[in-house]
């Protein structure tokens, strides 16, 4: 079925947050750098995966290192631009009807 568009943006965002995290975790040095920069304890990661703030931190970490970004995008078959769009939509209030300000 060509119903790709039906999938919610949030699902795609979460999928790539998990993907990026897995990508970082595949290299101890990469993961160590991410954890030290974000101040996250490895034992907290499972719980944090419910948290959109944490997803933002994951995306932002990837965007700070272009070589890392390009390798992930090649691995995940996604363009950097598409990933940036996902990150931008993550900054907006979601379906809960939250309004900032």
C-alpha positions in Angstrom: 0.0 0.0 0.0 1.2 3.5 -0.8 -0.2 4.9 2.4 3.1 6.1 3.8 1.7 9.6 4.2 -0.9 8.3 6.7 1.7 7.7 9.3 1.9 10.4 11.9 4.9 12.8 11.8 5.4 12.0 15.5 5.9 8.3 14.7 8.5 9.2 12.2 10.2 11.6 14.7 10.2 8.9 17.3 11.5 6.2 14.9 14.4 8.4 14.0 15.1 9.4 17.5 15.4 5.7 18.4 17.4 5.1 15.2 19.9 7.9 15.9 20.3 6.7 19.5 21.0 3.1 18.2 23.4 4.6 15.7 25.3 6.4 18.5 25.2 3.4 20.7 26.8 1.2 18.0 30.0 3.1 18.7 31.1 3.4 22.4 33.0 6.6 21.7 30.1 8.2 20.0 27.7 7.2 22.7 30.1 8.4 25.4 30.4 11.8 23.8 26.6 12.1 23.5 26.1 11.1 27.1 28.7 13.5 28.4 27.4 16.4 26.4 23.8 15.8 27.4 24.5 14.8 31.0 22.3 11.7 30.6 22.9 8.6 32.7 22.8 5.5 30.5 20.5 3.8 32.9 17.9 6.7 32.4 17.8 6.3 28.6 14.9 3.8 28.5 12.7 6.1 30.6 13.8 9.2 28.6 12.6 7.6 25.3 9.1 8.7 26.2 10.3 12.3 26.4 10.2 14.6 23.4 12.8 16.9 25.1 15.2 14.0 24.9 14.4 13.3 21.3 15.3 16.9 20.6 18.6 16.5 22.3 19.3 13.4 20.2 18.5 15.2 16.9 20.5 18.3 18.0 23.5 16.2 18.8 23.5 14.6 15.4 23.1 18.0 13.7 26.1 19.3 15.5 28.4 16.8 13.8 27.9 16.9 10.0 30.0 13.8 9.4 27.9 11.9 11.9 24.7 13.3 10.3 25.7 12.2 6.8 26.6 8.7 7.9 23.3 8.3 9.8 21.3 9.6 6.9 23.0 7.2 4.5 22.4 4.3 6.9 18.7 5.3 7.5 18.0 6.2 3.8 16.8 9.6 4.8 18.0 13.0 3.5 19.5 15.5 6.0 16.8 17.9 4.9 14.0 15.5 5.8 15.6 14.9 9.2 15.8 18.7 9.8 12.1 18.9 8.9 11.3 16.2 11.5 13.3 18.1 14.1 11.5 21.4 13.3 8.1 19.8 13.7 9.3 18.5 17.0 9.7 22.0 18.2 6.1 22.8 17.6 3.4 22.1 20.1 1.7 18.8 19.2 -1.8 17.4 19.1 -2.3 18.0 22.8 -3.2 21.5 21.9 -0.4 23.0 23.9 0.3 26.6 23.2 3.6 28.2 24.2 3.8 31.7 25.6 
